Amino acid sequence: MKIQSLLFACLMGMSLPLCAEADKPESPLARQMSELDDAYKALKKETDPEKGAAAARVAQQALASGLAELPEMLKKMPDGPAKAAAAAEYRKLMGQSYVVFCEIEQAFLAGKIDQIEGLIENLKAIKKTGHQKFIED
């Protein structure tokens, strides 16, 4: 009986942080980046030109919507030149990603599936840079 009570207490203790996370509202930018990530993952495996082009368009839409938002890290910064410069860098990286997703869409539509892998590598580099700069640990 004591073991069951102990296990139950442990399980309850472990589930409380999960419940707190579930209650926390997701930011608009987080929702857009989640959509983008889903499309990105689909693209990496896609060989069908129509499906690949459609996934690229979903990613483009998510990026366009994400441009109107700022990462939490930037929202916390005091207004001034540093924040303005960081916001410009954020928009630049989002814009570069948008262009690459347009190139991916064009490659799918042209049937140049062999080019997709190289374009995805470009996206990985942009994503890594953006996450290093704009996501807090």
DSSP file (Angstrom, degrees, kcal/mol; ACC not computed):
  #  RESIDUE AA STRUCTURE BP1 BP2  ACC     N-H-->O    O-->H-N    N-H-->O    O-->H-N    TCO  KAPPA ALPHA  PHI   PSI    X-CA   Y-CA   Z-CA
    1    1 A M     >        0   0    0      0, 0.0     4,-2.2     0, 0.0     5,-0.2   0.000 360.0 360.0 360.0 -41.2    0.0    0.0    0.0
    2    2 A K  H  >  +     0   0    0      1,-0.2     4,-2.5     2,-0.2     5,-0.2   0.883 360.0  52.7 -64.5 -37.3    2.8    2.4    0.8
    3    3 A I  H  > S+     0   0    0      2,-0.2     4,-2.8     1,-0.2    -1,-0.2   0.918 108.7  49.7 -64.7 -42.7    4.5    1.7   -2.5
    4    4 A Q  H  > S+     0   0    0      1,-0.2     4,-2.6     2,-0.2    -2,-0.2   0.914 111.6  48.5 -62.3 -42.7    1.3    2.5   -4.4
    5    5 A S  H  X S+     0   0    0     -4,-2.2     4,-2.4     2,-0.2    -1,-0.2   0.906 112.2  49.1 -63.9 -41.8    0.9    5.7   -2.5
    6    6 A L  H  X S+     0   0    0     -4,-2.5     4,-2.4     2,-0.2    -2,-0.2   0.926 112.1  47.8 -64.2 -45.9    4.5    6.7   -3.2
    7    7 A L  H  X S+     0   0    0     -4,-2.8     4,-2.7     1,-0.2    -2,-0.2   0.919 111.8  50.4 -61.2 -43.5    4.2    5.9   -6.9
    8    8 A F  H  X S+     0   0    0     -4,-2.6     4,-2.5     1,-0.2    -2,-0.2   0.919 110.4  49.5 -60.7 -44.1    0.9    7.9   -7.1
    9    9 A A  H  X S+     0   0    0     -4,-2.4     4,-2.3     2,-0.2    -1,-0.2   0.896 111.4  49.4 -63.1 -40.6    2.6   10.8   -5.4
   10   10 A C  H  X S+     0   0    0     -4,-2.4     4,-2.1     2,-0.2    -2,-0.2   0.928 111.4  48.7 -64.0 -45.1    5.5   10.7   -7.8
   11   11 A L  H  X S+     0   0    0     -4,-2.7     4,-1.8     1,-0.2    -2,-0.2   0.904 111.9  49.1 -62.6 -41.7    3.2   10.5  -10.8
   12   12 A M  H  X S+     0   0    0     -4,-2.5     4,-1.4     1,-0.2    -1,-0.2   0.906 110.5  50.8 -64.8 -41.1    1.2   13.5   -9.5
   13   13 A G  H  < S+     0   0    0     -4,-2.3    -1,-0.2     1,-0.2    -2,-0.2   0.866 111.6  47.7 -64.3 -36.3    4.3   15.5   -8.9
   14   14 A M  H  X S+     0   0    0     -4,-2.1     4,-0.7     1,-0.2    -1,-0.2   0.814 110.4  52.0 -74.4 -30.3    5.6   14.8  -12.4
   15   15 A S  H  X S+     0   0    0     -4,-1.8     4,-2.3     1,-0.2     5,-0.2   0.741  92.4  74.0 -81.5 -21.7    2.3   15.6  -14.1
   16   16 A L  H  X S+     0   0    0     -4,-1.4     4,-2.3     1,-0.2    -1,-0.2   0.921  96.1  48.1 -60.5 -46.1    1.9   19.1  -12.4
   17   17 A P  H  > S+     0   0    0      0, 0.0     4,-2.1     0, 0.0    -1,-0.2   0.886 111.0  52.8 -61.6 -35.1    4.6   20.8  -14.5
   18   18 A L  H  X S+     0   0    0     -4,-0.7     4,-2.0     1,-0.2    -2,-0.2   0.904 108.8  49.0 -65.6 -39.8    3.0   19.2  -17.6
   19   19 A C  H  X S+     0   0    0     -4,-2.3     4,-1.7     2,-0.2    -1,-0.2   0.897 109.3  52.5 -65.2 -40.4   -0.4   20.6  -16.7
   20   20 A A  H  X S+     0   0    0     -4,-2.3     4,-1.0     1,-0.2    -1,-0.2   0.907 109.7  48.8 -63.1 -41.3    1.1   24.1  -16.1
   21   21 A E  H  < S+     0   0    0     -4,-2.1     3,-0.4     1,-0.2    -1,-0.2   0.888 108.7  53.4 -64.3 -39.3    2.7   24.0  -19.5
   22   22 A A  H  < S+     0   0    0     -4,-2.0    -1,-0.2     1,-0.2    -2,-0.2   0.824 107.9  51.4 -66.6 -30.6   -0.6   23.0  -21.1
   23   23 A D  H  < S+     0   0    0     -4,-1.7    -1,-0.2    -5,-0.1    -2,-0.2   0.715  87.2  98.2 -77.5 -21.4   -2.3   25.9  -19.5
   24   24 A K  S  < S-     0   0    0     -4,-1.0     2,-0.1    -3,-0.4    -3,-0.0  -0.532  81.1-121.5 -71.3 123.4    0.2   28.4  -20.7
   25   25 A P        -     0   0    0      0, 0.0     2,-0.3     0, 0.0    -1,-0.1  -0.380  22.1-121.7 -68.8 143.7   -1.1   30.1  -23.9
   26   26 A E        -     0   0    0     -2,-0.1     5,-0.0     1,-0.1     0, 0.0  -0.669  26.9-119.7 -84.8 136.4    0.9   29.8  -27.0
   27   27 A S     >  -     0   0    0     -2,-0.3     4,-2.1     1,-0.1     5,-0.2  -0.324  21.9-113.4 -71.5 157.5    2.1   33.0  -28.6
   28   28 A P  H  > S+     0   0    0      0, 0.0     4,-2.2     0, 0.0     5,-0.2   0.894 119.4  51.6 -57.7 -39.2    1.0   33.9  -32.2
   29   29 A L  H  > S+     0   0    0      1,-0.2     4,-2.7     2,-0.2     5,-0.2   0.908 106.8  52.8 -65.6 -40.4    4.7   33.5  -33.3
   30   30 A A  H  > S+     0   0    0      1,-0.2     4,-1.8     2,-0.2    -1,-0.2   0.895 109.2  49.9 -61.8 -39.4    5.0   30.1  -31.6
   31   31 A R  H  X S+     0   0    0     -4,-2.1     4,-2.1     2,-0.2    -1,-0.2   0.922 111.9  47.8 -64.2 -43.2    1.9   28.9  -33.5
   32   32 A Q  H  X S+     0   0    0     -4,-2.2     4,-2.5     1,-0.2    -2,-0.2   0.907 112.0  49.1 -64.1 -41.2    3.3   30.2  -36.8
   33   33 A M  H  X S+     0   0    0     -4,-2.7     4,-2.5     2,-0.2    -1,-0.2   0.826 108.4  54.3 -70.4 -29.5    6.6   28.6  -36.2
   34   34 A S  H  X S+     0   0    0     -4,-1.8     4,-2.2    -5,-0.2    -1,-0.2   0.918 110.1  46.4 -66.9 -43.9    4.9   25.3  -35.3
   35   35 A E  H  X S+     0   0    0     -4,-2.1     4,-2.3     2,-0.2    -2,-0.2   0.915 113.3  50.2 -61.8 -42.8    3.1   25.4  -38.7
   36   36 A L  H  X S+     0   0    0     -4,-2.5     4,-2.8     1,-0.2    -2,-0.2   0.921 109.6  50.2 -61.2 -44.8    6.3   26.3  -40.4
   37   37 A D  H  X S+     0   0    0     -4,-2.5     4,-2.5     1,-0.2    -1,-0.2   0.890 109.4  51.1 -63.3 -40.1    8.1   23.4  -38.7
   38   38 A D  H  X S+     0   0    0     -4,-2.2     4,-2.0     2,-0.2    -1,-0.2   0.927 113.1  45.2 -62.4 -44.5    5.4   20.9  -39.7
   39   39 A A  H  X S+     0   0    0     -4,-2.3     4,-2.4     2,-0.2    -2,-0.2   0.906 111.9  52.7 -65.5 -41.2    5.6   22.1  -43.4
   40   40 A Y  H  X S+     0   0    0     -4,-2.8     4,-1.7     1,-0.2    -2,-0.2   0.915 109.6  48.1 -60.4 -45.3    9.5   22.0  -43.2
   41   41 A K  H  X S+     0   0    0     -4,-2.5     4,-0.7     1,-0.2    -1,-0.2   0.892 111.2  50.8 -64.1 -39.1    9.4   18.4  -42.0
   42   42 A A  H >X S+     0   0    0     -4,-2.0     4,-1.1     1,-0.2     3,-0.8   0.895 108.0  53.6 -64.8 -39.5    7.0   17.4  -44.7
   43   43 A L  H 3< S+     0   0    0     -4,-2.4     3,-0.4     1,-0.2    -1,-0.2   0.874  98.5  62.7 -62.3 -38.5    9.1   19.0  -47.4
   44   44 A K  H 3< S+     0   0    0     -4,-1.7    -1,-0.2     1,-0.2    -2,-0.2   0.771 115.1  31.8 -61.5 -25.3   12.2   17.1  -46.3
   45   45 A K  H << S+     0   0    0     -3,-0.8    -1,-0.2    -4,-0.7    -2,-0.2   0.556  94.9 111.2-106.2 -11.7   10.5   13.8  -47.2
   46   46 A E     <  +     0   0    0     -4,-1.1    -3,-0.0    -3,-0.4    -4,-0.0  -0.409  25.2 162.5 -77.7 137.3    8.3   14.9  -50.1
   47   47 A T        +     0   0    0     -2,-0.2    -1,-0.1    61,-0.0    66,-0.1   0.476  51.4  98.2-121.2 -14.8    8.9   13.7  -53.7
   48   48 A D     >  -     0   0    0      1,-0.2     4,-2.8     2,-0.0     5,-0.2  -0.664  67.7-146.0 -77.4 121.2    5.5   14.6  -55.1
   49   49 A P  H  > S+     0   0    0      0, 0.0     4,-2.4     0, 0.0     5,-0.2   0.878  95.3  47.5 -58.2 -41.4    5.7   18.0  -56.9
   50   50 A E  H  > S+     0   0    0      2,-0.2     4,-2.2     1,-0.2     5,-0.1   0.932 115.6  43.8 -66.8 -45.3    2.2   19.1  -56.0
   51   51 A K  H  > S+     0   0    0      2,-0.2     4,-2.4     1,-0.2    -1,-0.2   0.895 114.7  50.3 -67.1 -39.4    2.4   18.2  -52.3
   52   52 A G  H  X S+     0   0    0     -4,-2.8     4,-2.1     2,-0.2    -2,-0.2   0.916 111.2  47.7 -64.9 -43.5    5.9   19.6  -52.0
   53   53 A A  H  X S+     0   0    0     -4,-2.4     4,-1.9    -5,-0.2    -1,-0.2   0.893 111.8  51.3 -64.4 -39.3    4.8   22.9  -53.6
   54   54 A A  H  X S+     0   0    0     -4,-2.2     4,-2.0     2,-0.2    -2,-0.2   0.907 109.4  49.6 -64.4 -41.7    1.8   23.1  -51.3
   55   55 A A  H  X S+     0   0    0     -4,-2.4     4,-2.2     1,-0.2    -1,-0.2   0.888 108.9  53.0 -64.3 -38.6    3.9   22.5  -48.2
   56   56 A A  H  X S+     0   0    0     -4,-2.1     4,-2.3     1,-0.2    -1,-0.2   0.889 108.0  50.9 -63.8 -38.5    6.3   25.2  -49.4
   57   57 A R  H  X S+     0   0    0     -4,-1.9     4,-2.4     2,-0.2    -2,-0.2   0.878 107.6  52.7 -67.4 -37.0    3.3   27.6  -49.7
   58   58 A V  H  X S+     0   0    0     -4,-2.0     4,-2.2     2,-0.2    -2,-0.2   0.923 110.6  48.1 -61.4 -43.5    2.2   26.7  -46.1
   59   59 A A  H  X S+     0   0    0     -4,-2.2     4,-2.4     1,-0.2    -2,-0.2   0.903 109.9  52.2 -63.8 -41.2    5.7   27.5  -44.9
   60   60 A Q  H  X S+     0   0    0     -4,-2.3     4,-2.6     1,-0.2    -2,-0.2   0.918 109.7  48.9 -60.8 -43.6    5.6   30.8  -46.8
   61   61 A Q  H  X S+     0   0    0     -4,-2.4     4,-2.3     2,-0.2    -1,-0.2   0.907 110.7  50.4 -64.0 -41.8    2.3   31.8  -45.3
   62   62 A A  H  X S+     0   0    0     -4,-2.2     4,-2.2     1,-0.2    -1,-0.2   0.907 112.0  47.9 -62.7 -41.5    3.6   31.0  -41.8
   63   63 A L  H  X S+     0   0    0     -4,-2.4     4,-1.3     2,-0.2    -2,-0.2   0.918 110.0  51.8 -65.7 -43.0    6.7   33.1  -42.4
   64   64 A A  H  < S+     0   0    0     -4,-2.6     4,-0.5     1,-0.2     3,-0.3   0.909 113.0  45.2 -61.0 -41.6    4.7   36.0  -43.7
   65   65 A S  H >< S+     0   0    0     -4,-2.3     3,-1.0     1,-0.2     4,-0.2   0.869 109.2  56.9 -68.1 -36.5    2.4   35.9  -40.6
   66   66 A G  H >< S+     0   0    0     -4,-2.2     3,-1.3     1,-0.2    -1,-0.2   0.723  91.6  71.0 -68.7 -21.8    5.5   35.5  -38.4
   67   67 A L  T 3< S+     0   0    0     -4,-1.3    -1,-0.2    -3,-0.3    -2,-0.2   0.799  91.6  58.8 -64.4 -27.5    7.0   38.8  -39.7
   68   68 A A  T <  S+     0   0    0     -3,-1.0    -1,-0.3    -4,-0.5     2,-0.2   0.611 103.4  65.9 -76.8 -11.0    4.3   40.7  -37.9
   69   69 A E  S <  S-     0   0    0     -3,-1.3    -3,-0.0    -4,-0.2     0, 0.0  -0.610  71.3-141.0-106.7 165.8    5.5   39.3  -34.6
   70   70 A L        -     0   0    0     -2,-0.2   -41,-0.2    20,-0.0    17,-0.0  -0.967  29.5-104.5-122.8 145.2    8.6   39.6  -32.5
   71   71 A P    >>  -     0   0    0      0, 0.0     4,-2.1     0, 0.0     3,-0.8  -0.321  35.1-111.6 -61.6 151.7   10.3   36.8  -30.6
   72   72 A E  H 3> S+     0   0    0      1,-0.3     4,-1.7     2,-0.2     5,-0.2   0.860 117.4  60.7 -53.3 -38.8    9.8   37.0  -26.8
   73   73 A M  H 3> S+     0   0    0     61,-0.5     4,-0.5     1,-0.2    -1,-0.3   0.897 107.8  43.4 -58.1 -41.7   13.5   37.8  -26.4
   74   74 A L  H X4 S+     0   0    0     -3,-0.8     3,-0.8    60,-0.2    -1,-0.2   0.860 107.5  59.0 -74.4 -34.8   13.1   40.9  -28.5
   75   75 A K  H 3< S+     0   0    0     -4,-2.1    -1,-0.2     1,-0.2    -2,-0.2   0.838 104.5  52.7 -61.0 -31.4    9.9   41.9  -26.8
   76   76 A K  H 3< S+     0   0    0     -4,-1.7    -1,-0.2    -5,-0.2    -2,-0.2   0.670  88.7  99.7 -79.2 -17.3   11.7   42.0  -23.5
   77   77 A M  S << S-     0   0    0     -3,-0.8     2,-0.1    -4,-0.5     3,-0.1  -0.394  83.2-107.6 -70.5 145.4   14.5   44.3  -24.7
   78   78 A P        -     0   0    0      0, 0.0     5,-0.4     0, 0.0    -1,-0.1  -0.456  44.2 -95.1 -68.5 146.1   14.2   48.0  -23.9
   79   79 A D  S    S+     0   0    0     -2,-0.1     3,-0.1     4,-0.1    -4,-0.0  -0.314  79.3  89.2 -60.1 143.8   13.3   50.2  -26.8
   80   80 A G  S  > S-     0   0    0      1,-0.1     4,-2.3    -3,-0.1     5,-0.2  -0.934  90.8 -50.8 154.1-173.9   16.3   51.7  -28.6
   81   81 A P  H  > S+     0   0    0      0, 0.0     4,-2.5     0, 0.0     5,-0.2   0.838 127.0  54.6 -61.6 -35.7   18.8   51.1  -31.3
   82   82 A A  H  > S+     0   0    0      2,-0.2     4,-2.3     1,-0.2     5,-0.2   0.916 110.9  45.3 -66.6 -41.5   19.8   47.6  -30.1
   83   83 A K  H  > S+     0   0    0     -5,-0.4     4,-2.6     2,-0.2    -1,-0.2   0.910 112.9  50.7 -67.5 -41.4   16.2   46.4  -30.2
   84   84 A A  H  X S+     0   0    0     -4,-2.3     4,-2.1     2,-0.2    -2,-0.2   0.911 111.9  47.6 -62.1 -42.6   15.6   48.0  -33.6
   85   85 A A  H  X S+     0   0    0     -4,-2.5     4,-2.2     2,-0.2    -2,-0.2   0.905 112.7  48.6 -65.7 -41.4   18.8   46.4  -35.0
   86   86 A A  H  X S+     0   0    0     -4,-2.3     4,-2.4     2,-0.2    -2,-0.2   0.893 110.8  50.8 -66.2 -39.6   17.8   43.0  -33.6
   87   87 A A  H  X S+     0   0    0     -4,-2.6     4,-2.6     2,-0.2    -1,-0.2   0.894 109.8  50.4 -64.7 -39.7   14.3   43.3  -35.0
   88   88 A A  H  X S+     0   0    0     -4,-2.1     4,-2.3     2,-0.2    -2,-0.2   0.906 110.3  49.6 -64.2 -41.0   15.7   44.1  -38.4
   89   89 A E  H  X S+     0   0    0     -4,-2.2     4,-2.4     2,-0.2    -2,-0.2   0.909 110.2  51.4 -63.7 -41.8   18.0   41.1  -38.2
   90   90 A Y  H  X S+     0   0    0     -4,-2.4     4,-2.3     1,-0.2    -2,-0.2   0.945 111.7  46.0 -58.9 -49.8   15.0   38.9  -37.3
   91   91 A R  H  X S+     0   0    0     -4,-2.6     4,-2.6     1,-0.2    -1,-0.2   0.867 110.5  54.7 -63.5 -35.5   13.0   40.2  -40.2
   92   92 A K  H  X S+     0   0    0     -4,-2.3     4,-2.6     2,-0.2    -1,-0.2   0.934 109.8  45.5 -62.9 -46.6   16.0   39.7  -42.5
   93   93 A L  H  X S+     0   0    0     -4,-2.4     4,-2.2     2,-0.2    -2,-0.2   0.888 113.1  50.2 -65.7 -38.5   16.4   36.1  -41.5
   94   94 A M  H  X S+     0   0    0     -4,-2.3     4,-2.3     2,-0.2    -1,-0.2   0.910 111.5  49.5 -63.9 -41.1   12.6   35.5  -41.9
   95   95 A G  H  X S+     0   0    0     -4,-2.6     4,-2.4     2,-0.2    -2,-0.2   0.905 109.0  51.2 -64.0 -42.4   12.8   37.1  -45.3
   96   96 A Q  H  X S+     0   0    0     -4,-2.6     4,-2.1     1,-0.2    -1,-0.2   0.908 110.6  49.6 -61.2 -41.2   15.7   34.9  -46.4
   97   97 A S  H  X S+     0   0    0     -4,-2.2     4,-2.5     2,-0.2    -2,-0.2   0.913 108.4  53.3 -63.1 -42.1   13.7   31.9  -45.3
   98   98 A Y  H  X S+     0   0    0     -4,-2.3     4,-2.0     1,-0.2    -2,-0.2   0.926 108.3  49.9 -58.4 -46.1   10.7   33.0  -47.2
   99   99 A V  H  X S+     0   0    0     -4,-2.4     4,-2.2     1,-0.2    -1,-0.2   0.911 110.1  50.3 -61.1 -43.1   12.8   33.4  -50.4
  100  100 A V  H  X S+     0   0    0     -4,-2.1     4,-2.4     1,-0.2    -1,-0.2   0.900 108.7  51.6 -64.5 -40.0   14.3   29.9  -49.9
  101  101 A F  H  X S+     0   0    0     -4,-2.5     4,-2.3     2,-0.2    -1,-0.2   0.857 108.8  51.8 -65.4 -32.5   10.8   28.4  -49.5
  102  102 A C  H  X S+     0   0    0     -4,-2.0     4,-2.5     2,-0.2    -2,-0.2   0.902 109.6  49.6 -65.9 -40.8    9.8   30.2  -52.8
  103  103 A E  H  X S+     0   0    0     -4,-2.2     4,-2.4     2,-0.2    -2,-0.2   0.875 109.9  51.2 -65.0 -37.2   12.8   28.6  -54.4
  104  104 A I  H  X S+     0   0    0     -4,-2.4     4,-2.6     2,-0.2    -2,-0.2   0.927 109.5  50.2 -64.6 -44.5   11.7   25.2  -53.1
  105  105 A E  H  X S+     0   0    0     -4,-2.3     4,-2.7     1,-0.2    -2,-0.2   0.933 111.4  48.6 -58.9 -45.8    8.2   25.7  -54.4
  106  106 A Q  H  X S+     0   0    0     -4,-2.5     4,-2.1     1,-0.2     6,-0.2   0.899 110.2  51.4 -61.5 -41.1    9.7   26.6  -57.8
  107  107 A A  H  <>S+     0   0    0     -4,-2.4     5,-2.7     2,-0.2     4,-0.4   0.920 111.3  47.4 -64.0 -42.9   11.9   23.5  -57.8
  108  108 A F  H ><5S+     0   0    0     -4,-2.6     3,-1.4     1,-0.2    -2,-0.2   0.945 112.6  48.9 -61.1 -47.2    9.0   21.3  -57.0
  109  109 A L  H 3<5S+     0   0    0     -4,-2.7    -1,-0.2     1,-0.3    -2,-0.2   0.820 112.3  48.6 -64.2 -30.8    6.8   22.9  -59.7
  110  110 A A  T 3<5S-     0   0    0     -4,-2.1    -1,-0.3    -5,-0.2    -2,-0.2   0.469 114.6-117.5 -86.0  -2.3    9.7   22.5  -62.2
  111  111 A G  T < 5S+     0   0    0     -3,-1.4     2,-1.2    -4,-0.4     3,-0.3   0.703  70.3 138.9  74.5  19.2   10.2   18.8  -61.2
  112  112 A K    > < +     0   0    0     -5,-2.7     3,-1.8    -6,-0.2     4,-0.5  -0.474  11.8 155.6 -95.1  62.6   13.7   19.6  -60.0
  113  113 A I  G >>  +     0   0    0     -2,-1.2     3,-1.1     1,-0.3     4,-0.6   0.786  64.5  68.4 -60.9 -29.2   13.5   17.4  -57.0
  114  114 A D  G 34 S+     0   0    0     -3,-0.3     4,-0.4     1,-0.2    -1,-0.3   0.715  95.7  55.6 -65.5 -20.1   17.3   17.0  -56.9
  115  115 A Q  G <> S+     0   0    0     -3,-1.8     4,-1.8     1,-0.2    -1,-0.2   0.670  87.8  79.5 -83.7 -17.7   17.6   20.7  -56.0
  116  116 A I  H <> S+     0   0    0     -3,-1.1     4,-2.6    -4,-0.5     5,-0.2   0.896  86.5  56.0 -60.1 -43.4   15.4   20.4  -52.9
  117  117 A E  H  X S+     0   0    0     -4,-0.6     4,-1.8     1,-0.2    -1,-0.2   0.904 108.0  47.9 -58.9 -43.3   18.1   18.9  -50.7
  118  118 A G  H  > S+     0   0    0     -4,-0.4     4,-1.5     1,-0.2    -1,-0.2   0.883 111.9  49.9 -64.9 -38.3   20.5   21.8  -51.3
  119  119 A L  H  X S+     0   0    0     -4,-1.8     4,-2.0     1,-0.2    -2,-0.2   0.879 108.1  53.2 -67.5 -37.5   17.8   24.3  -50.6
  120  120 A I  H  X S+     0   0    0     -4,-2.6     4,-2.4     1,-0.2    -1,-0.2   0.869 104.5  55.7 -65.5 -35.5   16.9   22.6  -47.4
  121  121 A E  H  X S+     0   0    0     -4,-1.8     4,-1.8    -5,-0.2    -1,-0.2   0.893 105.5  52.3 -61.9 -38.9   20.5   22.8  -46.3
  122  122 A N  H  X S+     0   0    0     -4,-1.5     4,-2.1     1,-0.2    -2,-0.2   0.918 109.1  50.2 -61.2 -42.8   20.3   26.6  -46.9
  123  123 A L  H  X S+     0   0    0     -4,-2.0     4,-3.2     1,-0.2     5,-0.2   0.898 105.8  55.8 -62.0 -41.1   17.2   26.6  -44.6
  124  124 A K  H  X S+     0   0    0     -4,-2.4     4,-2.5     1,-0.2    -1,-0.2   0.908 108.2  48.4 -58.4 -42.1   19.0   24.7  -41.9
  125  125 A A  H  X S+     0   0    0     -4,-1.8     4,-2.1     2,-0.2    -1,-0.2   0.910 113.7  45.9 -66.4 -42.2   21.7   27.3  -41.8
  126  126 A I  H  X S+     0   0    0     -4,-2.1     4,-2.7     2,-0.2    -2,-0.2   0.925 113.6  49.7 -65.3 -44.2   19.3   30.2  -41.6
  127  127 A K  H  X S+     0   0    0     -4,-3.2     4,-2.8     1,-0.2     5,-0.2   0.914 110.1  50.5 -61.3 -43.9   17.2   28.4  -39.0
  128  128 A K  H  X S+     0   0    0     -4,-2.5     4,-2.3    -5,-0.2    -1,-0.2   0.926 111.7  47.5 -61.5 -45.3   20.3   27.7  -36.9
  129  129 A T  H  X S+     0   0    0     -4,-2.1     4,-1.9     1,-0.2    -2,-0.2   0.937 113.8  47.7 -61.2 -47.2   21.4   31.3  -37.0
  130  130 A G  H  X S+     0   0    0     -4,-2.7     4,-2.7     1,-0.2    -2,-0.2   0.905 112.5  47.8 -63.0 -42.0   17.9   32.6  -36.1
  131  131 A H  H  X S+     0   0    0     -4,-2.8     4,-1.4     1,-0.2    -1,-0.2   0.877 110.7  51.9 -68.9 -35.7   17.5   30.2  -33.2
  132  132 A Q  H  < S+     0   0    0     -4,-2.3    -1,-0.2    -5,-0.2    -2,-0.2   0.879 119.0  36.7 -65.4 -36.4   21.0   31.0  -31.9
  133  133 A K  H  < S+     0   0    0     -4,-1.9    -2,-0.2    -5,-0.2    -1,-0.2   0.829 128.2  28.1 -84.9 -33.0   20.2   34.7  -32.0
  134  134 A F  H  < S+     0   0    0     -4,-2.7     2,-0.5    -5,-0.2   -61,-0.5   0.369  98.6  79.4-121.9   5.2   16.5   34.9  -31.0
  135  135 A I     <  -     0   0    0     -4,-1.4     2,-0.2    -5,-0.2    -1,-0.1  -0.965  69.1-137.8-117.0 124.0   15.6   31.9  -28.8
  136  136 A E              0   0    0     -2,-0.5    -2,-0.1     1,-0.1    -3,-0.0  -0.488 360.0 360.0 -75.7 146.4   16.5   32.1  -25.1
  137  137 A D              0   0    0     -2,-0.2    -1,-0.1     0, 0.0    -2,-0.0   0.475 360.0 360.0 -69.6 360.0   18.0   29.0  -23.5
